[in-house]
Amino acid sequence: MGEFWPVPDALAYLAGGWRAERSVRDLASGDEGEFSGTTVFEPLEDGEPPRGLMQEAPQGLPQGLLHRESGTFVWRGVPRPAERTLRFLPGSSPGVVDVRFADGRPFHDLDLSSGRHVADHPCSADLYRGEFTVRDADHWRSVWRVRGPAKDLVLTTDYARER
C-alpha cells in the first residue's frame, strides 16, 4: 500500500474516540507549545440541526458528527485547559466531509477518499492551509500552516484511535 490510506467513508472512519497530540510552533518568535488530549466524533443528536447546511442530508445518511476536542495546551510553560467543537457534515460523496465551526460557519472541506487532502481557510488577513493525511485505519494527521500579518505558525496534530 502507498504512503496514504484511502478512506471510502470519511464519517464512518472518523467516528469514535481519538488521542490527539499537537505541536505548535511560532516560526516568527521561535516559541513552541503542545496540546495533549482527546477528540471524540459522535453522532449529531436528533433534533440538533446541522447549522449552516443548506439542505438536509439524503435519506438514510447520518446527519453528521459532532467533533469535541478537550485537553491541556501548554504555551510558554503555562498549562491551560483547551477545548473546541466542530461539526463534520456529509459532503458530496461518502469520502467527503463539510467541516463547520460549532455555530455553523464554514471552516473547510475534507476529502479523505485518496488518503490525503489540502484545504484552505481564509480568516480575516490570515490564511490557514491544512494538509490531512491518513496513515492507516487507526492513525491520521493534520498539519496547519497559518500565515498572516501577525501570524507565522505550524500546528501538527497526530491522531491515534482509542481502543
Accessible surface in RSA format (square Angstrom, percent):
REM  Atomic radii and reference values for relative SASA: ProtOr
REM  Chains: A
REM  Algorithm: Lee & Richards
REM  Probe-radius: 1.40
REM  Slices: 20
REM RES _ NUM      All-atoms   Total-Side   Main-Chain    Non-polar    All polar
REM                ABS   REL    ABS   REL    ABS   REL    ABS   REL    ABS   REL
RES MET A   1   189.10  97.9 101.25  67.0  87.85 209.2 108.97  92.6  80.13 106.2
RES GLY A   2    62.05  76.5   0.00   N/A  62.05  76.5  39.19 107.5  22.86  51.2
RES GLU A   3   141.74  81.4 110.78  83.8  30.96  73.7  50.32  97.3  91.42  74.6
RES PHE A   4    59.11  29.6  51.76  32.1   7.35  19.1  52.35  31.7   6.76  19.4
RES TRP A   5    76.69  30.8  76.69  37.1   0.00   0.0  55.05  29.4  21.64  35.1
RES PRO A   6    65.30  47.6  59.15  53.9   6.14  22.3  59.15  48.8   6.14  38.2
RES VAL A   7     1.69   1.1   1.69   1.5   0.00   0.0   1.69   1.5   0.00   0.0
RES PRO A   8   109.64  79.9  93.91  85.6  15.73  57.2 102.32  84.5   7.32  45.5
RES ASP A   9    62.28  43.6  60.18  59.9   2.10   5.0  17.80  41.9  44.47  44.4
RES ALA A  10     0.00   0.0   0.00   0.0   0.00   0.0   0.00   0.0   0.00   0.0
RES LEU A  11    14.80   8.2  13.79   9.9   1.01   2.5  14.11   9.9   0.69   1.9
RES ALA A  12    67.11  61.7  41.84  64.6  25.26  57.5  50.77  71.5  16.34  43.3
RES TYR A  13    17.71   8.3   9.42   5.4   8.29  21.6  17.19  12.9   0.53   0.6
RES LEU A  14     0.00   0.0   0.00   0.0   0.00   0.0   0.00   0.0   0.00   0.0
RES ALA A  15    39.65  36.5  32.53  50.2   7.11  16.2  32.70  46.1   6.95  18.4
RES GLY A  16    33.02  40.7   0.00   N/A  33.02  40.7  31.62  86.8   1.40   3.1
RES GLY A  17    18.90  23.3   0.00   N/A  18.90  23.3   7.96  21.9  10.93  24.5
RES TRP A  18     0.00   0.0   0.00   0.0   0.00   0.0   0.00   0.0   0.00   0.0
RES ARG A  19    96.99  40.7  96.31  49.1   0.68   1.6  39.19  53.6  57.80  35.0
RES ALA A  20     0.00   0.0   0.00   0.0   0.00   0.0   0.00   0.0   0.00   0.0
RES GLU A  21    77.06  44.2  73.74  55.8   3.31   7.9  47.54  92.0  29.52  24.1
RES ARG A  22    30.83  12.9  26.36  13.4   4.47  10.6   6.64   9.1  24.20  14.7
RES SER A  23    51.65  43.6  49.44  66.0   2.21   5.1  36.89  78.6  14.76  20.7
RES VAL A  24    11.13   7.3  10.95   9.9   0.18   0.4  10.95   9.5   0.18   0.5
RES ARG A  25   101.38  42.6 101.38  51.7   0.00   0.0  25.28  34.5  76.10  46.1
RES ASP A  26    29.25  20.5  27.86  27.7   1.39   3.3   0.00   0.0  29.25  29.2
RES LEU A  27    74.48  41.5  45.15  32.3  29.32  73.7  48.06  33.7  26.42  71.1
RES ALA A  28    87.21  80.2  46.26  71.4  40.94  93.1  55.71  78.5  31.50  83.4
RES SER A  29    67.95  57.4  29.07  38.8  38.88  89.6  39.62  84.4  28.33  39.7
RES GLY A  30    56.13  69.2   0.00   N/A  56.13  69.2  35.31  96.9  20.81  46.6
RES ASP A  31    37.40  26.2  32.55  32.4   4.85  11.5   5.58  13.1  31.82  31.7
RES GLU A  32   119.76  68.8  98.67  74.6  21.09  50.2  26.10  50.5  93.66  76.5
RES GLY A  33    10.16  12.5   0.00   N/A  10.16  12.5   5.81  15.9   4.35   9.7
RES GLU A  34   104.45  60.0 104.34  78.9   0.11   0.3  23.02  44.5  81.43  66.5
RES PHE A  35     4.41   2.2   3.46   2.1   0.95   2.5   3.49   2.1   0.93   2.7
RES SER A  36    38.89  32.9  33.57  44.8   5.32  12.3  26.40  56.2  12.50  17.5
RES GLY A  37     5.96   7.3   0.00   N/A   5.96   7.3   5.96  16.4   0.00   0.0
RES THR A  38    40.43  28.8  40.34  40.9   0.09   0.2  25.91  34.8  14.52  21.9
RES THR A  39     0.00   0.0   0.00   0.0   0.00   0.0   0.00   0.0   0.00   0.0
RES VAL A  40    54.75  36.0  54.75  49.6   0.00   0.0  54.75  47.6   0.00   0.0
RES PHE A  41     3.56   1.8   0.14   0.1   3.41   8.9   0.14   0.1   3.41   9.8
RES GLU A  42    64.20  36.9  63.47  48.0   0.73   1.7  19.83  38.4  44.37  36.2
RES PRO A  43    95.95  69.9  92.84  84.6   3.11  11.3  92.84  76.7   3.11  19.4
RES LEU A  44    13.07   7.3   0.30   0.2  12.77  32.1   0.40   0.3  12.67  34.1
RES GLU A  45   121.53  69.8 115.17  87.1   6.36  15.1  43.46  84.1  78.07  63.7
RES ASP A  46   149.55 104.8 119.21 118.7  30.34  71.7  44.16 103.9 105.39 105.1
RES GLY A  47    81.54 100.6   0.00   N/A  81.54 100.6  44.68 122.6  36.86  82.6
RES GLU A  48    46.83  26.9  38.39  29.0   8.44  20.1  24.02  46.5  22.82  18.6
RES PRO A  49    86.67  63.2  80.34  73.2   6.33  23.0  86.52  71.4   0.15   1.0
RES PRO A  50    15.17  11.1  11.33  10.3   3.84  14.0  11.33   9.4   3.84  23.9
RES ARG A  51   123.53  51.9 116.30  59.3   7.23  17.2  41.33  56.5  82.20  49.8
RES GLY A  52    34.53  42.6   0.00   N/A  34.53  42.6  21.79  59.8  12.73  28.5
RES LEU A  53    44.78  24.9  21.84  15.6  22.94  57.7  21.88  15.4  22.90  61.6
RES MET A  54   183.71  95.1 148.28  98.1  35.42  84.3 122.42 104.1  61.29  81.2
RES GLN A  55   138.85  77.6 129.01  94.3   9.84  23.4  41.53  88.4  97.33  73.8
RES GLU A  56   134.44  77.2 119.55  90.4  14.88  35.4  59.91 115.9  74.53  60.8
RES ALA A  57    12.81  11.8   0.15   0.2  12.66  28.8   4.20   5.9   8.62  22.8
RES PRO A  58    86.42  63.0  74.22  67.7  12.20  44.3  85.89  70.9   0.54   3.3
RES GLN A  59   184.01 102.9 152.88 111.7  31.13  74.1  64.12 136.5 119.89  90.9
RES GLY A  60    78.88  97.3   0.00   N/A  78.88  97.3  41.18 113.0  37.71  84.4
RES LEU A  61    87.91  49.0  77.82  55.7  10.09  25.4  78.26  55.0   9.66  26.0
RES PRO A  62    74.93  54.6  62.04  56.6  12.89  46.9  74.46  61.5   0.47   2.9
RES GLN A  63    61.53  34.4  56.25  41.1   5.28  12.6  38.76  82.5  22.78  17.3
RES GLY A  64     1.45   1.8   0.00   N/A   1.45   1.8   0.01   0.0   1.44   3.2
RES LEU A  65     9.64   5.4   9.64   6.9   0.00   0.0   9.64   6.8   0.00   0.0
RES LEU A  66     9.21   5.1   9.21   6.6   0.00   0.0   9.21   6.5   0.00   0.0
RES HIS A  67     4.11   2.2   4.11   2.9   0.00   0.0   0.59   0.6   3.52   4.1
RES ARG A  68   115.35  48.4 113.24  57.7   2.11   5.0  40.55  55.4  74.80  45.3
RES GLU A  69     7.30   4.2   5.62   4.3   1.68   4.0   0.00   0.0   7.30   6.0
RES SER A  70    54.73  46.3  52.91  70.6   1.83   4.2  26.94  57.4  27.79  38.9
RES GLY A  71    23.60  29.1   0.00   N/A  23.60  29.1  16.23  44.5   7.36  16.5
RES THR A  72    60.37  42.9  58.98  59.8   1.39   3.3  26.63  35.8  33.74  51.0
RES PHE A  73    51.45  25.7  51.45  31.9   0.00   0.0  51.45  31.2   0.00   0.0
RES VAL A  74    44.89  29.5  44.74  40.5   0.16   0.4  44.74  38.9   0.16   0.4
RES TRP A  75    45.97  18.4  45.48  22.0   0.49   1.1  33.86  18.1  12.11  19.7
RES ARG A  76   165.83  69.6 131.85  67.2  33.99  80.9  61.48  84.0 104.35  63.2
RES GLY A  77    63.99  78.9   0.00   N/A  63.99  78.9  33.54  92.0  30.45  68.2
RES VAL A  78    73.25  48.2  72.45  65.6   0.80   1.9  73.25  63.6   0.00   0.0
RES PRO A  79    86.21  62.8  70.21  64.0  15.99  58.1  70.49  58.2  15.72  97.7
RES ARG A  80   112.14  47.1 110.72  56.4   1.41   3.4  47.05  64.3  65.09  39.4
RES PRO A  81   128.11  93.4 107.31  97.8  20.79  75.6 109.36  90.3  18.75 116.5
RES ALA A  82    32.92  30.3  22.76  35.1  10.16  23.1  29.98  42.2   2.95   7.8
RES GLU A  83   146.97  84.4 116.96  88.5  30.02  71.5  35.46  68.6 111.51  91.0
RES ARG A  84    87.53  36.8  78.29  39.9   9.24  22.0  46.29  63.3  41.24  25.0
RES THR A  85    45.35  32.3  35.13  35.6  10.23  24.4  15.30  20.5  30.06  45.4
RES LEU A  86     9.05   5.0   9.05   6.5   0.00   0.0   9.05   6.4   0.00   0.0
RES ARG A  87     7.28   3.1   7.28   3.7   0.00   0.0   0.00   0.0   7.28   4.4
RES PHE A  88     9.06   4.5   9.06   5.6   0.00   0.0   9.06   5.5   0.00   0.0
RES LEU A  89     0.00   0.0   0.00   0.0   0.00   0.0   0.00   0.0   0.00   0.0
RES PRO A  90    20.63  15.0   9.97   9.1  10.65  38.7  11.63   9.6   9.00  55.9
RES GLY A  91    30.82  38.0   0.00   N/A  30.82  38.0  10.33  28.4  20.48  45.9
RES SER A  92   112.76  95.3  65.79  87.8  46.97 108.2  59.02 125.7  53.74  75.3
RES SER A  93    52.24  44.1  43.25  57.7   8.98  20.7  40.04  85.3  12.19  17.1
RES PRO A  94    89.32  65.1  74.93  68.3  14.38  52.3  86.92  71.8   2.39  14.9
RES GLY A  95     3.36   4.1   0.00   N/A   3.36   4.1   0.78   2.1   2.58   5.8
RES VAL A  96    25.31  16.7  23.78  21.5   1.53   3.7  23.78  20.7   1.53   4.1
RES VAL A  97     0.02   0.0   0.00   0.0   0.02   0.0   0.00   0.0   0.02   0.0
RES ASP A  98    31.94  22.4  31.25  31.1   0.69   1.6  14.30  33.7  17.64  17.6
RES VAL A  99     0.12   0.1   0.05   0.0   0.07   0.2   0.05   0.0   0.07   0.2
RES ARG A 100    30.35  12.7  30.35  15.5   0.00   0.0   0.00   0.0  30.35  18.4
RES PHE A 101    46.16  23.1  46.16  28.6   0.00   0.0  46.16  28.0   0.00   0.0
RES ALA A 102    41.21  37.9  38.02  58.7   3.18   7.2  38.39  54.1   2.81   7.5
RES ASP A 103    77.61  54.4  59.15  58.9  18.46  43.6  36.13  85.0  41.48  41.4
RES GLY A 104     4.58   5.6   0.00   N/A   4.58   5.6   2.80   7.7   1.78   4.0
RES ARG A 105   135.34  56.8 131.91  67.2   3.44   8.2  65.55  89.6  69.80  42.3
RES PRO A 106    87.79  64.0  80.87  73.7   6.92  25.1  80.88  66.8   6.91  43.0
RES PHE A 107    24.07  12.0  17.28  10.7   6.79  17.7  17.44  10.6   6.62  19.0
RES HIS A 108    18.43  10.1   5.96   4.1  12.46  31.9  12.44  12.8   5.99   7.0
RES ASP A 109    75.85  53.1  71.83  71.5   4.02   9.5  28.86  67.9  46.99  46.9
RES LEU A 110     0.93   0.5   0.93   0.7   0.00   0.0   0.93   0.7   0.00   0.0
RES ASP A 111    45.30  31.7  43.97  43.8   1.33   3.1   8.81  20.7  36.49  36.4
RES LEU A 112     0.10   0.1   0.10   0.1   0.00   0.0   0.10   0.1   0.00   0.0
RES SER A 113    54.89  46.4  43.43  58.0  11.47  26.4  26.97  57.4  27.92  39.1
RES SER A 114    70.24  59.4  55.34  73.9  14.91  34.3  51.19 109.0  19.06  26.7
RES GLY A 115     0.00   0.0   0.00   N/A   0.00   0.0   0.00   0.0   0.00   0.0
RES ARG A 116    99.15  41.6  89.65  45.7   9.50  22.6  14.85  20.3  84.30  51.1
RES HIS A 117    29.04  15.9  25.86  18.0   3.18   8.1  19.27  19.9   9.77  11.4
RES VAL A 118    60.11  39.6  40.27  36.5  19.84  47.8  40.27  35.0  19.84  53.8
RES ALA A 119     4.19   3.9   0.00   0.0   4.19   9.5   4.19   5.9   0.00   0.0
RES ASP A 120    63.33  44.4  42.04  41.8  21.29  50.3  18.10  42.6  45.22  45.1
RES HIS A 121    24.83  13.6  24.68  17.2   0.15   0.4  15.70  16.2   9.13  10.6
RES PRO A 122    99.32  72.4  86.51  78.9  12.81  46.6  86.76  71.6  12.56  78.1
RES CYS A 123    52.44  39.7  48.16  53.7   4.29  10.1   4.31  10.9  48.13  51.9
RES SER A 124   122.17 103.2  65.47  87.4  56.69 130.6  49.93 106.3  72.24 101.2
RES ALA A 125    71.28  65.5  40.85  63.0  30.43  69.2  53.24  75.0  18.04  47.8
RES ASP A 126    19.69  13.8  15.86  15.8   3.84   9.1   1.11   2.6  18.58  18.5
RES LEU A 127    72.19  40.2  70.29  50.3   1.90   4.8  70.29  49.4   1.90   5.1
RES TYR A 128    49.46  23.1  49.46  28.1   0.00   0.0  30.95  23.3  18.50  22.8
RES ARG A 129   114.76  48.2 113.49  57.9   1.27   3.0  34.99  47.8  79.77  48.3
RES GLY A 130     0.00   0.0   0.00   N/A   0.00   0.0   0.00   0.0   0.00   0.0
RES GLU A 131    59.46  34.1  58.53  44.3   0.93   2.2  11.99  23.2  47.47  38.8
RES PHE A 132     9.20   4.6   9.20   5.7   0.00   0.0   9.20   5.6   0.00   0.0
RES THR A 133    15.30  10.9  15.16  15.4   0.15   0.4  12.58  16.9   2.73   4.1
RES VAL A 134     0.55   0.4   0.27   0.2   0.28   0.7   0.27   0.2   0.28   0.8
RES ARG A 135   121.63  51.1 103.20  52.6  18.43  43.9  37.24  50.9  84.39  51.1
RES ASP A 136    57.31  40.1  57.31  57.0   0.00   0.0  26.67  62.8  30.64  30.6
RES ALA A 137    44.52  40.9  42.72  65.9   1.80   4.1  42.72  60.2   1.80   4.8
RES ASP A 138    36.20  25.4  36.05  35.9   0.15   0.4   7.58  17.8  28.62  28.5
RES HIS A 139    81.37  44.5  81.37  56.6   0.00   0.0  58.58  60.4  22.78  26.5
RES TRP A 140    10.69   4.3   8.24   4.0   2.44   5.7   8.53   4.5   2.16   3.5
RES ARG A 141    69.10  29.0  69.10  35.2   0.00   0.0   6.68   9.1  62.42  37.8
RES SER A 142     4.77   4.0   4.77   6.4   0.00   0.0   1.44   3.1   3.34   4.7
RES VAL A 143    42.11  27.7  40.35  36.5   1.76   4.2  40.35  35.1   1.76   4.8
RES TRP A 144    24.57   9.9  24.57  11.9   0.00   0.0  17.52   9.3   7.05  11.4
RES ARG A 145    58.31  24.5  57.33  29.2   0.97   2.3  31.87  43.6  26.44  16.0
RES VAL A 146     0.52   0.3   0.52   0.5   0.00   0.0   0.52   0.5   0.00   0.0
RES ARG A 147   138.96  58.3 136.47  69.6   2.48   5.9  48.89  66.8  90.07  54.6
RES GLY A 148    27.90  34.4   0.00   N/A  27.90  34.4  11.50  31.6  16.40  36.7
RES PRO A 149   113.84  83.0  65.85  60.0  47.99 174.5  79.76  65.9  34.09 211.8
RES ALA A 150    99.84  91.8  61.49  94.9  38.35  87.2  72.60 102.2  27.24  72.2
RES LYS A 151    75.80  37.0  67.23  41.3   8.57  20.4  46.37  41.7  29.43  31.3
RES ASP A 152    44.56  31.2  43.05  42.8   1.52   3.6  12.97  30.5  31.60  31.5
RES LEU A 153    35.57  19.8  35.57  25.4   0.00   0.0  35.57  25.0   0.00   0.0
RES VAL A 154    15.32  10.1  14.81  13.4   0.51   1.2  14.81  12.9   0.51   1.4
RES LEU A 155    41.94  23.4  41.65  29.8   0.29   0.7  41.65  29.3   0.29   0.8
RES THR A 156    27.31  19.4  25.56  25.9   1.75   4.2  15.31  20.6  12.00  18.1
RES THR A 157     2.33   1.7   2.33   2.4   0.00   0.0   0.00   0.0   2.33   3.5
RES ASP A 158    56.49  39.6  54.33  54.1   2.16   5.1  26.18  61.6  30.31  30.2
RES TYR A 159     7.26   3.4   4.83   2.7   2.43   6.3   0.67   0.5   6.59   8.1
RES ALA A 160    35.89  33.0  35.47  54.7   0.42   1.0  35.47  50.0   0.42   1.1
RES ARG A 161    52.13  21.9  36.68  18.7  15.45  36.8  15.04  20.6  37.08  22.5
RES GLU A 162    81.77  46.9  61.35  46.4  20.43  48.6  30.86  59.7  50.91  41.6
RES ARG A 163   219.42  92.1 141.85  72.3  77.57 184.7 104.18 142.4 115.24  69.8
END  Absolute sums over single chains surface
CHAIN  1 A     9052.5       7197.3       1855.2       5039.7       4012.8
END  Absolute sums over all chains
TOTAL          9052.5       7197.3       1855.2       5039.7       4012.8
